[in-house]
Amino acid sequence: MAANTRDIKSRIKSVNSTMKITKAMELVASAKLRKSRSQLERTRPYSLAVIESIQEILASSGKIKHPFLDAREVKKRLFIVLAADRGLCGGYNTNINKLVESQVTDPSSVKLLIVGNKARNYFTRRNYDIVDSFSGISEAPIFSDAKHIGEVALDLFKRGEVDEVNVVYTHFKSTISYDPKVLKLLPAESLKEDAQKDKRQALIEYEPSPEVVLGYLVPKYVFGAIYGALIESSASEQGARRVAMESATDNAKDIIKDLDLLKNRARQAAITQEISEIVSGANALK
């Protein structure tokens, strides 16, 4: 019985050590989440402004023919997958990986650009065609990261190696709510369709032409969309990690409570056994 009590105390000590780690990780994730949310609030207006600018050009310029807008026969698709470098964030990485797989019927018909070690390892094991992967940027992305990823995607699209470019990311809704999403970047006919639904008769002239302006603006849109998705994913990752660590800390407290109860019962049983032995010994001496 004494040995059992010692084992329970050892388990309590181990769970306490784990709880201190999860609590510290929760605090770190909370601090990073505040920073990511602040960055997100600054980038969303920029992304919306770029989209509105493109729609304004499309709405005021009639029919425009441009490689970035014209739909193609889709033979090869590119997915820019935004995941995390580290785990311990609940189902954050799993949800992104499963969403990509749900979009793919034939792995040989897709190429992947991956941000995050978790997604890279996952799709490498499944023999997907990974064009490039990036690590160390998922938690604190900067615009140059998005521009580099976007340039690789644009180059593949211009050369005809892919006919469609999508970014898979986690949309941040609140501290406890975030949804994995797929955003189609190229060809940008969806922007063209939105512009036709909301035509505005703006008297604007573009020099040298709307096509040249779009050739400059659409890559900016792609870079801005990828950067916005990186920021959304960063905030979602920290939110998921904070919730996961908070849940782990609460579970550790419940385990310690149960182990304390078990320890007290073991100690009471040991005391009762000792009293019974003393009484039995005294009765034997009479």
C-alpha positions as CSV (number, residue, x, y, z in Angstrom):
1,M,0.0,0.0,0.0
2,A,2.9,2.4,0.8
3,A,4.4,1.6,-2.6
4,N,1.0,2.4,-4.2
5,T,0.9,5.8,-2.4
6,R,4.5,6.6,-3.6
7,D,3.5,5.8,-7.2
8,I,0.5,8.1,-7.0
9,K,2.6,10.9,-5.6
10,S,5.1,10.4,-8.4
11,R,2.3,10.6,-11.0
12,I,1.0,13.8,-9.4
13,K,4.4,15.3,-9.5
14,S,4.7,14.3,-13.2
15,V,1.3,15.8,-14.1
16,N,2.2,19.0,-12.2
17,S,5.3,19.4,-14.3
18,T,3.4,18.9,-17.5
19,M,0.7,21.4,-16.4
20,K,3.4,24.0,-15.8
21,I,4.6,23.5,-19.4
22,T,1.1,23.7,-20.9
23,K,0.3,26.8,-18.9
24,A,3.5,28.5,-20.0
25,M,2.8,27.6,-23.6
26,E,-0.8,28.9,-23.3
27,L,0.6,32.3,-22.1
28,V,3.1,32.4,-24.9
29,A,0.4,31.6,-27.5
30,S,-1.8,34.3,-26.0
31,A,0.9,36.9,-26.4
32,K,1.6,35.8,-30.0
33,L,-2.1,35.8,-30.7
34,R,-2.5,39.4,-29.7
35,K,0.3,40.4,-32.0
36,S,-1.1,38.4,-34.9
37,R,-4.6,39.9,-34.5
38,S,-3.1,43.3,-34.5
39,Q,-1.3,42.6,-37.7
40,L,-4.4,41.0,-39.2
41,E,-6.4,44.2,-38.5
42,R,-3.8,46.2,-40.4
43,T,-3.6,43.9,-43.5
44,R,-7.3,43.2,-44.1
45,P,-8.1,46.8,-45.4
46,Y,-5.1,46.5,-47.8
47,S,-6.4,43.2,-49.3
48,L,-9.9,44.6,-49.7
49,A,-8.6,47.8,-51.3
50,V,-6.6,45.8,-54.0
51,I,-9.7,43.6,-54.8
52,E,-11.9,46.7,-55.1
53,S,-9.3,48.4,-57.4
54,I,-9.3,45.4,-59.7
55,Q,-13.1,45.2,-59.8
56,E,-13.3,48.9,-60.6
57,I,-11.0,48.4,-63.6
58,L,-13.0,45.5,-64.8
59,A,-16.3,47.2,-64.3
60,S,-15.3,50.4,-66.1
61,S,-13.3,48.9,-69.0
62,G,-15.8,46.5,-70.7
63,K,-14.5,43.2,-72.0
64,I,-10.8,42.7,-71.2
65,K,-8.7,39.9,-72.4
66,H,-5.8,39.0,-70.2
67,P,-3.9,35.8,-69.4
68,F,-4.6,36.3,-65.7
69,L,-8.4,36.5,-66.3
70,D,-9.1,34.0,-69.1
71,A,-10.3,30.6,-67.9
72,R,-8.3,27.6,-69.1
73,E,-8.9,23.9,-69.4
74,V,-7.7,22.8,-66.0
75,K,-5.2,19.9,-66.4
76,K,-2.9,20.8,-63.5
77,R,-3.8,22.7,-60.3
78,L,-1.5,24.4,-57.8
79,F,-2.4,24.5,-54.1
80,I,-0.5,26.9,-51.8
81,V,-0.9,25.1,-48.5
82,L,-0.5,27.2,-45.3
83,A,0.0,25.1,-42.2
84,A,2.3,25.2,-39.1
85,D,5.9,24.3,-38.4
86,R,4.9,22.9,-35.0
87,G,2.1,20.8,-33.5
88,L,0.3,21.1,-30.2
89,C,-2.4,23.2,-31.8
90,G,-5.4,20.8,-31.8
91,G,-6.7,19.9,-35.2
92,Y,-5.3,23.0,-37.0
93,N,-2.8,21.1,-39.2
94,T,-5.1,18.1,-39.7
95,N,-8.0,20.2,-40.9
96,I,-5.8,21.9,-43.5
97,N,-4.4,18.6,-44.8
98,K,-7.8,17.0,-45.0
99,L,-9.2,20.0,-46.8
100,V,-6.5,19.7,-49.5
101,E,-7.1,16.0,-49.9
102,S,-10.8,16.6,-50.3
103,Q,-10.1,18.9,-53.2
104,V,-7.9,16.4,-55.0
105,T,-9.3,13.4,-56.9
106,D,-5.9,12.5,-58.5
107,P,-2.7,13.4,-56.7
108,S,-0.8,13.4,-60.1
109,S,-3.0,16.3,-61.3
110,V,-1.8,18.8,-58.6
111,K,1.3,20.5,-57.5
112,L,1.9,21.9,-54.0
113,L,3.6,24.9,-52.6
114,I,3.8,24.3,-48.8
115,V,4.3,26.5,-45.8
116,G,4.9,24.6,-42.6
117,N,6.8,21.4,-41.7
118,K,3.7,19.6,-40.7
119,A,2.0,19.8,-44.1
120,R,5.3,19.1,-45.9
121,N,5.9,15.9,-43.9
122,Y,2.2,14.8,-44.4
123,F,2.2,15.2,-48.2
124,T,5.7,13.9,-48.7
125,R,4.7,10.6,-47.1
126,R,1.8,10.5,-49.6
127,N,4.0,11.1,-52.7
128,Y,2.5,14.5,-53.8
129,D,4.4,16.7,-56.2
130,I,5.8,19.4,-53.9
131,V,7.3,22.2,-56.0
132,D,8.8,24.0,-53.0
133,S,8.3,24.2,-49.2
134,F,8.9,27.0,-46.7
135,S,9.6,26.7,-43.0
136,G,10.1,29.2,-40.2
137,I,7.5,31.7,-41.5
138,S,4.2,30.3,-40.4
139,E,4.1,32.1,-37.0
140,A,5.5,35.5,-38.0
141,P,5.1,36.0,-41.8
142,I,6.2,39.1,-43.6
143,F,5.2,40.5,-47.0
144,S,8.5,39.4,-48.6
145,D,7.6,35.8,-47.8
146,A,4.2,36.2,-49.5
147,K,5.9,37.9,-52.5
148,H,8.4,35.0,-52.9
149,I,5.6,32.4,-52.8
150,G,3.5,34.4,-55.2
151,E,6.3,34.8,-57.7
152,V,6.8,31.0,-57.8
153,A,3.1,30.5,-58.3
154,L,2.9,33.2,-61.0
155,D,5.9,31.8,-62.8
156,L,4.3,28.3,-62.9
157,F,1.0,29.8,-64.2
158,K,2.7,31.9,-66.9
159,R,4.7,28.9,-68.1
160,G,1.5,26.8,-68.4
161,E,2.8,24.2,-65.8
162,V,-0.4,24.8,-63.9
163,D,-3.8,26.1,-65.1
164,E,-5.2,27.1,-61.7
165,V,-3.8,28.6,-58.5
166,N,-5.5,28.1,-55.1
167,V,-4.4,29.0,-51.6
168,V,-5.6,26.8,-48.7
169,Y,-5.5,28.6,-45.4
170,T,-7.4,28.9,-42.1
171,H,-9.7,31.9,-41.9
172,F,-9.6,33.6,-38.4
173,K,-13.1,34.5,-37.1
174,S,-12.5,34.8,-33.4
175,T,-10.2,33.5,-30.7
176,I,-12.0,30.2,-30.6
177,S,-13.4,30.1,-34.1
178,Y,-11.4,29.5,-37.3
179,D,-12.3,27.7,-40.5
180,P,-10.1,26.1,-43.2
181,K,-10.8,27.6,-46.6
182,V,-9.8,27.4,-50.3
183,L,-9.3,30.7,-52.2
184,K,-8.9,30.6,-55.9
185,L,-6.3,33.2,-57.1
186,L,-5.8,32.5,-60.7
187,P,-7.3,32.7,-63.2
188,A,-9.1,35.7,-61.6
189,E,-12.4,35.3,-63.5
190,S,-14.2,35.3,-60.2
191,L,-13.2,38.9,-59.8
192,K,-14.4,39.5,-63.3
193,E,-17.8,38.0,-62.6
194,D,-18.2,40.0,-59.4
195,A,-17.3,43.2,-61.3
196,Q,-20.0,42.4,-63.9
197,K,-22.6,41.9,-61.2
198,D,-21.8,45.3,-59.7
199,K,-21.1,47.5,-62.7
200,R,-20.1,51.0,-62.0
201,Q,-20.0,53.6,-64.8
202,A,-16.8,55.2,-63.8
203,L,-15.2,57.6,-66.3
204,I,-11.6,56.4,-66.0
205,E,-8.9,56.1,-68.6
206,Y,-5.9,53.9,-68.2
207,E,-2.5,54.5,-69.8
208,P,-1.2,52.7,-71.7
209,S,-4.2,50.3,-71.4
210,P,-6.4,48.4,-68.9
211,E,-4.6,45.2,-69.8
212,V,-1.2,46.7,-68.8
213,V,-2.6,48.0,-65.6
214,L,-4.1,44.6,-64.8
215,G,-0.7,43.0,-65.6
216,Y,0.7,45.1,-62.9
217,L,-2.2,45.0,-60.4
218,V,-3.1,41.3,-60.5
219,P,0.3,40.1,-59.2
220,K,-0.1,42.7,-56.4
221,Y,-3.5,41.1,-55.7
222,V,-1.9,37.6,-55.6
223,F,0.9,38.8,-53.3
224,G,-1.6,40.6,-51.1
225,A,-4.0,37.7,-51.0
226,I,-1.2,35.3,-50.0
227,Y,0.0,37.7,-47.4
228,G,-3.5,38.1,-46.0
229,A,-3.9,34.3,-45.9
230,L,-0.5,33.9,-44.1
231,I,-1.6,36.4,-41.4
232,E,-5.0,34.8,-41.1
233,S,-3.3,31.4,-40.7
234,S,-0.8,32.7,-38.2
235,A,-3.6,34.1,-36.0
236,S,-5.6,30.9,-36.3
237,E,-2.5,28.8,-35.4
238,Q,-1.9,30.8,-32.2
239,G,-5.6,30.7,-31.3
240,A,-5.7,27.0,-31.8
241,R,-2.6,26.5,-29.8
242,R,-3.9,28.7,-27.0
243,V,-7.1,26.7,-26.8
244,A,-5.3,23.4,-27.0
245,M,-2.9,24.3,-24.2
246,E,-5.8,25.7,-22.1
247,S,-7.7,22.5,-22.5
248,A,-4.5,20.5,-21.6
249,T,-4.0,22.5,-18.5
250,D,-7.6,22.0,-17.4
251,N,-7.3,18.3,-18.1
252,A,-4.1,18.2,-16.0
253,K,-6.0,19.8,-13.1
254,D,-8.7,17.2,-13.3
255,I,-6.2,14.4,-13.3
256,I,-4.4,15.9,-10.3
257,K,-7.8,16.2,-8.5
258,D,-8.6,12.5,-9.2
259,L,-5.1,11.4,-8.2
260,D,-5.4,13.4,-4.9
261,L,-8.6,11.6,-4.2
262,L,-7.0,8.2,-5.0
263,K,-4.0,9.1,-2.8
264,N,-6.3,10.0,0.2
265,R,-8.2,6.7,-0.3
266,A,-5.0,4.7,-0.3
267,R,-3.7,6.5,2.8
268,Q,-7.0,5.9,4.6
269,A,-6.9,2.2,3.6
270,A,-3.3,2.0,5.0
271,I,-4.3,3.6,8.3
272,T,-7.3,1.3,8.6
273,Q,-5.1,-1.7,8.0
274,E,-2.6,-0.6,10.6
275,I,-5.4,0.0,13.2
276,S,-6.8,-3.4,12.4
277,E,-3.4,-5.1,12.9
278,I,-2.9,-3.3,16.2
279,V,-6.3,-4.3,17.5
280,S,-5.8,-7.9,16.3
281,G,-2.4,-8.0,18.1
282,A,-3.9,-6.6,21.3
283,N,-6.7,-9.2,21.2
284,A,-4.2,-12.0,20.7
285,L,-2.3,-11.0,23.9
286,K,-5.4,-11.3,26.1
